[in-house]
Structures are given as structure tokens and as C-alpha cells.
């Protein structure tokens, strides 16, 4: 065998080895996805909106029975289960709908659309129409808060009010270190990483990730299942989170922030002062200054998930804003 033959044999062996590794990673990812879906099956219904199949949980007093609607929008990498601690209390007096945003949880996302926060806000208006909701109160957490604020700016006539929990409100040029791993701009590379290494890596880092998100509070012991966190191990979920993050780098958050002062519908905000994911001073205090009429509740020593650690305070805020938003409509 000549030199060229040796090189060809080495390259062939490397290719076979690479294919074996790729096949193994695909298999491991498939196993993790199947386990996640077995432990956390769909909890709600499905509806198709604009080519996207959306999973949503619908609880409480029906609209026909006079229950004013509350629409809940989760944040980056989350699911509708992030609002689980609030559902039972609010469902006594309202129709509460919590969704998996497109691509997250059990919802699908067509052609990576909707994209940035304003596009997702426009999509939620289509969802409101599809569900037959009459001017709901919109509650958004984290990135869902940014989407909720975009709805208040672009579609104030379609919603009754807003409550944002630990919201992203300001644009940053730099990429925070905690989000560097999902700042993947090329869709093909995003898909490759999602289908191969994202699931085993997410499983390995799950405890540390949850500790970071909840800090300084502790994550609930049943968060992986009851909190739906197992679904974050799905390759499609990683792809959606990366797509969401990259989409927000286009300046839409900055454009919406310039118009916060225009928001005239009832609005509230809950923010933990010890939030390590989104800084309460940079994002919370800034929003309170831009919106003088904002009912702002700052929870001392609380992290990024106050709907878990301080559900009673967050529910009280939602009820307070709902009282204004649904004046004359309350059940």
C-alpha cells in the first residue's frame, strides 16, 4: 500500500469513528427525549395557529361562565409548567391559560417563526383569536415578560393589562456568560448541537442549572417532573431556546423599551432583588422609572423564580392588576 493508500485508510477509519460517535450521540439524545416525554407527558390541549401546533393548559372558570381570561407566557427554556404554583389559586376566579411557546415543551415551531419578541407578541394575538379570548390579562415571566411588554406596546387594544415577573426589559450588547452556550447563530449548527450533545450535557448540568435559576432559593424537590424541567432535556427544546435567544439579539427589546412610557393599560411587575439571571436594578428599576404607573413589587432576597418561592405575593399582584383590568367584568 502506497502513501496515498495509507492516508485514504486513515481518513476512512476516522470517518467511520466519527459516524459511530455521531450515531451514539443521536441514540443517547433519543433515549433522553423518550424518557422526558414519558415522565412529563402533555398536560393540556393542542391547537394549531399559523402552522404551529401549540400545547396549552386551560384551567378555572370558563369564559362562558364569566371567568375573565388570564394568558400566561413562560420565559427562555421554560414551559407552561413554570406557572404551576399559580394555577390552582387563580383558577378559582379566572380562566387561566398557560402555553408552551412555539418550539418549547410540546409546542412546535414552523421555520423558526415566530422569532423576536415583537413577532412572538403578534403570534400571541393570533393565539388569542384562535382561543376566543376577549382581552385577556397577560402574565409573562423572564423572556415571556419581554414578549408581554411588546404586546402592551404593539397591541394595547387587544389585551386588558399585563403582569411581568422577573422580566427582560433592556437590551445588552454583550452576551452574558450564562447564555453563551445557546448563542448559536447558524441554524444548521444549532440543529446539529441540539440533536447530538445538548441532551446529555443538559442532563449532566441540570442540578447546577436549576440551582442558578432559583438561587438563592432552592429548587423544589419535584421540579424535574412537576415543574416540567425534564422537557428542557429534549433536543427540540434546546433548539427553541437557542432560537429565542438569537432572535432577541436583533434590537427588538431596545425598540420596545423606547416606548414603555406609552403603555397605558393596567400593569404590574414582580422582581426578586437577588435575581442572578436578570438583574433587578438594570431591568426592574429601569422599567419602574420608565412606567410611573407601574405597580412594582420588589421581593427582597428573592431569585428568578418568585412564582415558586413567593407564589402568594405574585398571585396577590396578579389579582390586584386583574381587578383594574377587568373592572366590570370580574367573575
N, C-alpha and C positions, 0 to 999 in steps of 0.2 A: 504493500500500500504506500503510495507516494504521499508527499507533504499535503497536497490538496485533499487527498482522501482522508488523512488524519483529521484535518480541520473540519471536513464535512461530517465525519463521525462524531467529533466533539460537539459540533453545533446541533446535530441530530439528538445526541444524548441530552444536551441542555434543553432543547425544545421539549423532549419527552418529559424531562424532570419538571419543567415549567407547567406543562399541561397537567401532570399529576398533582402538583401543588394547587393549581387553579381548580381542578376537579374536587380536590379535598376541601378547599375553602368554600366552594359552591355547596357541597354536601353539608358541611357544618352549618352554613348560613341557613340552608333549607331546614335542617333539624331544629335550629333555634327558632325559626319562624313558626314551624308547626307546633312546637311546644308553647310558644307565646299565645298562639291563637287557640290552643286547647285550654290553657289556663284562664285566658281572658277572652271569652267569646263575645260576639256583638251583644250589646245590652239594649239596643233600641231598634229603630226602624230605618228604612232606606228610602231615599227619594233622589231622582235624577234631575239635576239642574245644570243647564248649559253644558251637557256632555259629561258632567262629573257625578258620580254616584256618592251621595252624601249620607253618612251614618249619623243619626241624631237620637237623643233620648228625650222623650216628651212626657213630662210629669205634671201632676197637680190638677187644678180646676180648669176644665176645658173652656175655650173661648165661648162656646155656645151657652155655657153655664155662667158666663160673666167674669171669667178669670182673665185679668189683664196679662198680656204676654211678656215674658222676660226671655231674651235670647242671650245665651252665654257663649263667649268666644275664647278658646284657650290660646296659650302662647306657643312659643317656639319649642318644638319637640314634645308638645303635650297632647292630650286627648280630652274628650268631654269629661272623663273621669276626674279631671283636676277640679271639677266643681261639685264632686260628690258630697262633701261635707255641708254644702249649702242647699242641696236639692230638697231634702225632707222638710226642712223648716219653711222654705219659701213656697213649696208646693201646697201648703195648707191654704194659701190665699191667692196664688197666681198660677198661670200656666207657664211652666218653666221648660225651656227647650235648650239643651246643651248639645253642641255639634262637635263632630270631628271635622276640623277644617280640611279642605281638599288636600289629599295626599297623606294626611295623618290618620292614625288609628285604622279604622275600617273604611275611610272615605278614599275615593280615587281622585286622581288629578289628570286632566287631559292636556297633553302637550305643555306641561309645566305652567298651565294657566288655571286660575288667576295667579298673578305674580306679586307685585309690590303691594304695600298696604292700601293704596288707593284702589288698585284693581281688585283686591280682596274685598274692600268695602263695597264696591259696585256689585261684586258677586253676591255678597250677603243681602243686598237689596233684592236681587233676583230670587234668593232663597226665601226671603220674607214673603215675596209674592207667591212663590210656589207652595208655601205652607199656609197661606191665607192669614197671615198675622197682620193685625191692624195696629200700626205704630207701636212696636214693642219698645220696652226699656232694654238697652243693650249693655251687657256686662262683659268687659274684656280684661283678661289677665295677661300681663307682660307684653309680648308682641301683639296678642289679642287686644291689649289696651291701645296700642298704636293704630290698629285697624279700626277700633271703635271710635277713636278720635277722628280718623279720616272720614268715617261715616257722619259724625257730627258736623264736620266742615263741609263735606260734599253733598250730603243728603239729609239735612236737618229736618226737612218736611216729612221724611219717611219714618222717623223714629221719635219716641216720646221723651227720651232722656238717655243719659249714659252714666255708668259707674265703671271706673277703671281701677284695677288692682295691680299694684307694682308695675305701672305701665312704662314702656319705652316711649319717651316724649321728645328726645333730642337726637340729632344726627351726630355721629362721631366719625371723623376721618380715619382714625386708626381702628384696627381690629383688635378687640380685647383678647388677651391670650386664651381665655376660656373658650373662645369661639373660633380659634384659628383652625382647628381640625375640620370644621364644616364650611370654611370659606373656600369652596371648590368651584371655580367659575366655569370650567368646561363641563357641560352636561355628560359627555361620554366618560370622562374621568370620574365624575360624581357617581355615575351608574356603576362603573367598574368597582370602585371602592365600596359602594353600598352592597353590591352582591357578593363581595368576597370577604373583606376584613372588617367591615363595620359591625356586623352582628357579634362575632366572637370578642372584638375589642370592647363593644358596649357592655357585653355580659361581664367581662373582666373588670370594667371600670364602674359598674352600676352602683355599688355601695359608695364609692368616693363621689360619684356624680350627684347622688341623692343627698349626701351629707353637705356638699357645696350648695346645692339649690335651697335646702331647708335651713342651713346654718343662720344663726346659732341654735335654732331649734333642731330637734331630732326628727328624722322622717318617721312616719307611722310604721309600725312593725309589719303591717299588711299592705304596704304601699305598692309592692310589685304586682299584686293581684287586685286588691280593692281599689288602689289608685291607678290601675291600668298601666303601670310603668313597664310591665313585661312587653307591651306593644312597641315600646321605644327600641326594642332589640330587632325589630323587623327591618330588613334591608330597605323596604319601601319607605319606612318611617324616617330612616336616616336620610334618604334621598330627598324627602319632602322638607326636612329641617334644613338641609344644606341649600335647597332651592329657595326656601323662605329667607334665609339669612342673606344669600347673594342678592336676592331681589331688593332687599331693603337698602343696599349699598348705592342705589341709583339716585338718591336725593329726595325721594318722596316724603320721607319723615321731615326733612328740613322744610319742604314746601308746605306741608300741613301745619308745622309748628308756627310758621309765619302768620297763620290765620286763627290761632287759638282764641284770640280776643274776639273773634266774630261769633263764637259759639254762644247761643242764647238759650238753648234748651236746658232743663234741669240737669245738673252734672255733679258727680261726687267722685272722690278718689280715696283709696286706702293704700298706705305705703308704710312698709316697715323701715325704721331708721337704721337697722343693721343689715339691710339687704346687700348681699355680696355679688349678686348677679347684675342688678341695675341700681345705680347709686341714687339714694333718695333725695340728696341735695341737688344733684345735677338734673335729675328728671322730675322728681316730685315737687320740690320747692319752686323750680322754674315754671312748672305748669300752674302752680298756685298763684304765682306772680302774674303770669300771662292771662289767667282767668280769675279775676277778682271775685266772681260769684260762685266759684267752685267750693263745694262742701268737702274740704280736705281733712282727712283723718290720718295723722302720723302716729304709728304704733311703736312706742319706744322699745328698742332691743329686739325687734321682730325682723325676720328674714324675708325671703322672696315669696313665701307661700302662706300669707296670713289667712287665706280662706281655709287652711287646715289648722294652723296654730291658734288663730283668733277668729274662728268662724262666727261666733256670736256678734262680735263687733262689726264684722264685714256684713253680716246679714242685717244688722240694725241700720247700717249706712244704706244698703240697697233698699230697705223698706222706707227709709226717710226720703230718698230720691223718688221712689215709686209713688209715694204719697203726693209729691208735686207733679210728677209726670202724668199720673193717671187721675188727677183731680176730676171728680165727677164720673170716673169710670171704675173705681176700685170695687172689688167684689165685697 
